[in-house]
């Protein structure tokens, strides 16, 4: 049922996998600190009806750090270019894109570049800007982020140990926190810091109205990384049809911590 597609250097670089036997393609794209394994509780529900594409964002611990170009990946546009290159390599002309966290905005950027490729976007806790601004609440002040960067640089493993429970919304002993921490620990610290800065310093608000493909937003009741104000901002500023489901749980990675809440909503979004 699950096969590894590594017949090109591009696909091998991103550890591209194809799972399932359906006719419609669904792309699952993970967020910062994780890799494609974060979808392991969701994937079994998709493979009977869809052909699922999984891949790793450059910089994830499962990718070769020698392939990470610090200059190129200082912009989220590079990740969107990677996504489109993978779809072209696989000769996928139409797909549904499911993006968690930063991958939500990666999908938005790719859809602006090539709207014909995307039937719809299903975005789990995306944010066009994490920094607060006049008339906009992103959840963070610059001093908060500077402190975060300093903590990451001084003791990466200790920072991850503290950040994991906050991001997942659970205690240190939970399996979801341990799994998220495992994938985060596997990132090279300097790459993790660079990716973190690229994400948290980004401002893609100007891109939001340009997204014209249909968008389903999925948001938990309480997310330390993406406040509800951001979800509402996206809902009311996306350029095409948009809807939002509020999941009955907390945290930034419900697909890992509470897949029972995510799967029914995801399946409904895929079927609609």
CORFEN-V735043 format. One line per field, one symbol per residue. ss: DSSP state (H for helix, E for strand, C for the rest). psi: psi as a letter, one per 30 degrees, with the letter a starting at -180 (. if undefined). Layout:
ss = ???
psi = ???
This chain:
ss = CEEECCCCHHHHHCCCEEECCCCEEEEEECCCCCCHHHHHHHHCCCCCCEEEEECCCCCCCCCCHHHCCCCHHHCCHHHHHHHHHHHHHCCCCCEEEEEECHHHHHHHHHHHHCHHHEEEEEEECCCCECECECCECCCECHHHHHHHHHHHHHCHHHHHHHHHHHHHCCCCCCHHHHHHHHHHHCCCHHHHHHHHHHHHCCECHHHHCCCCCEEEEEEEEECCCCCHHHHHHHHHHCCCCEEEEEEEEECCCHHHHCHHHHHHHHHHHHHC
psi = eklkjhgleeeeeghkkkklglfkkkkkklakfaafffgffeeffffffljkkklkkkflffljfffjjeeegfkfeeeeeeeeeeeeefhjfklkkjkkbffefeeeeeeeeifffjelkjkjhlkfkfkllkgkjffkleeeeeeeeeeeeeieeeeeeeeeeeefhllffkeeeeeeeeeeffkkeeeeeeeeeeefgljgefeeffjflkkkkkklejjfejlfeeeeeeeffkfakklkkjkhallfhffeeiffeeeeeeeeeef.
